Amino acid sequence: MSEHAGAPVVVGIDGSRAALDAARWAAGTAVRLGAPLLLAHTYPDEATFYNGTAMMIDAQFIQELREDGNSMLDAATAAALQDQPGLAVERDVRSGTAASHLIELSRAARIVAVGAQGAGAVTDYLLGSTVLRTVNHAHSPVAVVRGEPAPASPDARPIVVGVDGSQVSEKAVEEAFALASAFGVGLDAVHAWSGEKQHGLAHASKYVDWAAYEEGEKAVVSECLAGTRDEYPDVPVTEVTTQGASADVLLRHAATAQLLVVGSHGRGKVMGALLGSVSQNLVHHAPCPVLVCRTRQ
């Protein structure tokens, strides 16, 4: 039996359009994975914080917030079932903070999905504390649902996975193959490598056998795919090795993809505080949903 058997696709719901987009994407993904959909909403505790200062909230107001939350989940359920009738939809409404709620649910989740909030310089830079905290600390892969028009059901476009030969990218490769198989689509494994400018070799480039160097970079991709590729013979794979900055190369390939899958490092005090520069660039700017993967802890 799969380690993911029975694990739900979780999506955070806050009443925004972005959350409804995430719910529709999560519903389509849940159907392909044979998983239930779990809609999660969080409302404040009786003691919440305003500008860093504890503030008591009236019990009647808390009850109203709880009822509003259930109304949001009703709307999200309707959106999910409109696209995916018959899908098993569960809900989890509790008090606290949204990120802590989603992180807790991620322990038993197949995927946690969150909506990317809007556009604009400030929003695009910050992305939202709930989204970034969830991506940084969740125990399951986290999908940041982006794209215009908003994605819903999986389609015929390929899934793109970033490959760099590290243990982190191996986890991304595993997830990407599993989803490509479930969606019935191809997988583009993309690896970006640095040339003479990035290595500071511009003046000595004539002494470097760049053809041999590139062959070595291609081998990185093949080796990273080898074992998992054998597990999913139904998934057609295109290996892409391109010179350039990783984020730029992946963003170019994401333009024709339905999902971009990348790995990210652990949850230590430093690494857990901020995504790596490549991952952060992608979750802020990708034209399609981005799935960020870590090894479960």
N, C-alpha and C positions, 0 to 999 in steps of 0.2 A: 504493500500500500504506500502511496506517495506520502512524503513528509508533509505535504500541503493539503492532504485530504480533509475536506470539511472546513478548511480555513477560509474565512470570508474576505471579500474585497471591501475594505472600509473606506468611507468617504466623509470628510468633515463638512457639515452643513451650517452655514451662518446666515442664510437668507439672501445672499448676494447672487448675482447672475453667474459669477465665476464658480460658486459652489454648485449651482444647478448644472453648469457645463461639466463640472467634475463628476457629478452624480450620473449624468447620461453616459459619459465615457466609462465610468466605473461599472455601470450596469451592463454595457456591451462587453466589457472585458470579463465580468463575472460569468456571463452566459457562456462565453468561449471557454472559460476555465472550469465550468461546471461547479461554480462556487456560489454561495449566497452573497447578497449585498447587505452590508451593515451601514446604515446611516447614523452618524454620530453628531449630536449637538450638545454644546456646553453653555450653561448660563452661570452668572456670578454666584458666589457664596453669599451667605448673610453678611459676612465681613469681606469686602472686596477692597481694592486699592485704587486710589485716584491720585495721580501725580506722586506716587510713592507714599501716600498717607492712608492709613486704614480708615475705612468709612463704613458705618453700619447701614444696611439697606433694609427698609421696611419689609416685613414678612409677606404682606399683601402684594407688594411690588415684585418680590421673588416669585410668588405664585403666578403673577401675570407674565413674567419672563419665561417661566416654565411652559405656560400655555402657548406663548408666542413661539417658543422653540418647537413644540409639537406641531404647530401650524406650518412652520418652515419644513419640518420633516414630512408633513402631509403633501406639500407642494413638490418636494424632492421625490417622494415616492411616486406621485402621479407622473412626473417627468421621466423617471426611470422606467415605469411600466408602459408608458406610451410607446417607447422604443422597443422594450423587451417584455411583452406581456407574458405572464406566467413565471417570471423571475421571483425567487424567494427573497423578500425584503424584510430585514430586521431593523430595529432601531435601538439606540442607546442614548438616553438623555440623562445628563447628570450635571451637578454643580462643580465649579472649579475653573481651571483655565483650559482653553481649547487645545493648546499644544500638549499639555500634560495628559489630557484625556486621550488624544490620538496616539501619543507615545505608549501609553498603557495598553490601548487596544492593539497596537502594532505587535505586541508580544505573540499574539495568536493569529495575526492577520496574514493573508497571502500577499496583499498589497494595500498600502494606504494611499488614497488619492486626495489631493487638495487642489483648489482652484487658484490659479495665478490672478492676483488682483489687478485688474485694469491696466492702464498705461500711464505714460507721463514720466518725466525725469525722476521725480522723487520716488514715486511708487515703483518704477522699474528698477531703481537702484536698491531700495530697501526690500522690495518684494513682499514684505509683510512679516512681522516677527513670528506669527504662528506658523507660517509656511516654512521659514528658514529653521526655526527651532525643531519642527517636526522632521524636516529633511536631515538635520544634523544629528538627531538623537533617536530616531525610530529604530526599532529592531527588525522591521521588515523593509523591503524596497518601498520607496515613496515616489508616486507619480505626481509631478507638478503639471497640471493640465493647462496647456497653452494652445493658442492657435485661433485664427480667424478664417473661415467660420469655425465655431466651436466643434471639435470632433465628437462623434457619438459612437456608432457601431464601428468595429474594425472593418477596414476596406481592403482593397487589393494592393495598396502601396506597401513597399518593404519596411521592415524594421531595421534601423541602423544601430550598430553597437560600436562603441569606441574600444579599441584594443591597444594596449601598450606593453603586454607581456608580464605585467605585475599580477600579484595574487588578487588585488582589488579588481582588475579588469577581468580576471577569470570568473569572478562572481557575476559580473555584468554579462559575460558571455553565456553563462548558464541560464540566467533569467531571460536573455534575449532569445536563445534557442527555444526555451519552453514556450514563450509567448508567440514566437513565429510559428511554431508547430500548432498551437491552439488556434491561432488566427488563420492558419492555412496560407501563409505568405512567405516570401523569400527574406533572407537576412543579408544585409550588407555589413561586412566586418571592415571597419575603417581604421587605419593606422597612419598617423602623421609622423614624419621623421624630419629632423633638423638638418639643414644643409650647411654650406660653408659659412654663411653669415651668422647663423645661430651659434656655430662652434668657434667663431672668431678666426676662421681659416680662409677668409676671402683672398688673402695674398698668397696663400700656399695651396690653393685649390687645385692647381695643375699637378701637384704631387699626390693627390688623393685619387684612388680608383673609386669614383662615385658609383659606377655601375655595380661593382662588387659590394660597396656599402649598401646600396639599395637592395641587392639580393639578400643581404643579411637581414635587412628590415622586413622584407617579405617573409623570411623564415620565421620571424617573431610572430606574425599573424598566424601562419599555418600551425606552428607549435601550440599557440594559445587555443586554437579551435579544435585541435586533433581529437581529444578524448570526447568532448561534448558533441562534436559533429557526428561521431559514430552512434551516439545515443539517439540522434534525431535525423535518420536518413531521409525523412520526408521533407526536410527543409532545404531548399536550394540556397546555396551560399555564394556570394560574390565577395572576393577578397580585394580590398582597395588599399594600396600603399602609396601615399602622396607626401611630397615634400611640402612643409609648411607648418604653421602654428596649429596645435591640436584643436583649440576652440574654433578657429576660423575654418579649418577643414571640416570639422563635424557640423558646423552650422550650414555650410554649403550643402552637404549631403542631406541634412535634415529638411531642406527645402522641398524635397520630393519624397519624404518618409512620413509614415503615420505615427511613428514613435522613435525616440532617440533614447538609447540605454547606455548609461555610463556608471562606472564604479566611483566610490569615494572612500576616503580613509576613515579611521576609527573615531571613537567618541571621547578621546582624551580632552583635557581642559583646553588645550590649544586647538587641536584638530576638530574637536566637537563644537568649538565656538564659531568657526567659520568654515564654509566649504572651501575646497581647493579652488584656485583661480579658474581652472578650466570648467569645473562643475558649476561654479557660481555664474560664470559667463553664460553657460548653456541654459540654466534654469531662469535666467533673466531675459534671454534674447531668442531662444529657439522658436521656430515657427510651428512647432508641433509639441505634443506632450513629451516630457522628459522623465524617465524613470531612473532614479538614483539608487544604486545598490551598494550594500555593505554585507560583510559576513555577519550572520546573526550571532548575538552574544547572550 
